Amino acid sequence: MPTRLLLFPLLAFALACPLAAAPAPVSTDPAEVAARLAAIRTPPAPATPRINGARVVGARPEKPFLHRIPTTGERPLRWSVRGLPRGLELDPDTGIISGVTPAKKGTYTLRLRASNALGKTSAELDLVVGDTLALTPPMGWNNYNAFRLRISDSLIRAQADALVSSGLADHGYAYVNVDDAWEGVRAADGSIQGNERFPDMAALGAHIHSRGLKFGIYSSPGFETCGGFVGSLHYEEQDARAFASWGVDYLKYDWCSYIVDAGRLAADRHAELLPAHADRLRSLAAEYGPMRNDRRRPRPPEMSARMKEIEAEQKRLLSAIPAETLLAIERDIAVDAYRAMGRALEASGRDIVYSLCQYGEARVWEWGPEVGGHLWRTTRDITPRLSAILGIVNRQKGLEKWAGPGRWNDPDMLEIGNGALTPDEMHMQMTQWCVLAAPLLIGTDLTRLDPLVLGILANHEVIAVNQDRLGRQGWLLRKTGDAEIYVKPLEGGRWAVALFNRGEKPLVITFDRAELKLPAAAAVRDLWRQKDLPPSAPVTFVVAARGAEFVSVNPGEK
């Protein structure tokens, strides 16, 4: 029922935040290495220059600005830009644009050029100075899936460096997001600071920025984070100013311990509607809170049993309140928690992308923009298991109308490179996230990438679907047994079409251009293998078990 977010332990797994085991070693078994090499679909990037990434970026007037022109090609490269507004400058040796955005709102078209000894290339980038950030889904890296709480300043620096040295930054991955466990105690004046593993957050941010990358951080609207570190409750403005002074560009704001406060607030609201049970509702919430916040895993059996008893009694009492009223109460409490930080970020003097980690409860996609959010989690935490990934995918259906430039549904991070996902399953997740216009936040150890994982993450044609400036989230067009076909409209009247096999055996899947009312001769391109397909025949693939294929369809001239 809708009130479970406010009262029940829906996200106990997140609050527990267990320390992760060390990342699995990269296999050196010759047969396994050969199999993974054979599974690579993405052709190598050419030695000649190629400018990748989004073709539009948003910023607010008179704010610090940083953009690394993502460019592949043999080094050294040299860059130039025409049309840079006053206040911004380019480092021609690194391709990093920095400075302060113009005071005047509008679209500034930047004409980018990159060259090396083998050739030159050009592209246009629209800098839209206005009120909206994240005009395309954020791309970058987050430490949580690979390292949980085992992080430090040196580890984050090494991952930022690897984002560049691996070439992933040359494909548009820009954010280096520090998740939970950086926080120290508050000083006497209430100011937040890093712990002993993060002695200088501003210096860390400066290092990330020196690579042309952006600095992300983590906090919670509660008194504690998921890992038991200090949260931002009652310190929103002070923390937002601190984040801005450190050069933070992205904030992940995680519900966590605020669920206890939310439960108490909800109990008060429920008590007003059920005065005969007011004392009992408040008593149950007060008893439940400490157990809800207990981080022992597994919980003692008697505690788990008592929690279930409380949940059952709460559910019985609240059944007298209409479901829509319960949902409205849940929404109001969640909105208030996230609006406080949204306003603080707005007043911080810096453009900071605001990620609402609220697990899809209270229909966050409906109110995320009104609290200043740019993306919001739609589900619980992801894990590197196909069943978990598909469960998350199924919860994205019907949410496409809430997505667009500056507002993205977030099904959580990429697990590519983690766990026991097969090559086909990894291709499947990347395809799914791109057709859904989901944020692309890598969740693996960037210092241990193998060619297969790198190829999946660095396919510029696949990424271009995700970063398409139209900003439409794809949707399920057709399901037949284990076969699913998703479509996503693209700029210029083009379409992306993703073919998924959810079953355990290879499956022949055919897509006819007529399903999108496109002419039979519409040009079709295999995005993973970066090659054109026959112009008139239906699109047919033998899709591997638990795998995917991905094409674009262009009704006009190629």
Secondary structure, DSSP 8 states (H G I E B T S, - for coil): -TTHHHHS-TTHHHHH-------------HHHHHHHHHT--S----SS-EE-S-SEEEE-TT-EEEEE--EESSSS-EEEEES--TTEEEETTTTEEEEE--SS-EEEEEEEEEEETTEEEEEEEEEEESS---SS--EEEESHHHHTT---HHHHHHHHHHHHHTSGGGGT--EEE--SS-B----TT----B-TT-S-HHHHHHHHHHTT-EEEEEE-SSSB-TTS-B--TT-HHHHHHHHHHHTEEEEEEE-TTHHHHHHHHHHHHHHHH-GGGHHHHHHHHHHHHHHHT---SS--HHHHHHHHHHHHHHHHHHTTS-HHHHHHHHHHHHHHHHHHHHHHHHTTTS--EEEEE-TTGGGHHHHTGGGT-SEEE-SS---SSHHHHHHHHHTTTT-GGG-BTTBEEE---B-TTSTT--HHHHHHHHHHHHHTT--EEE-S-GGG--HHHHHHHT-HHHHHHHT-TT----EEEEEETTEEEEEEE-GGG-EEEEEEE-SSS-EEEEE-GGGGT--TT-EEEETTTTEE--SSS-EEEEE-TTEEEEEEEESS--
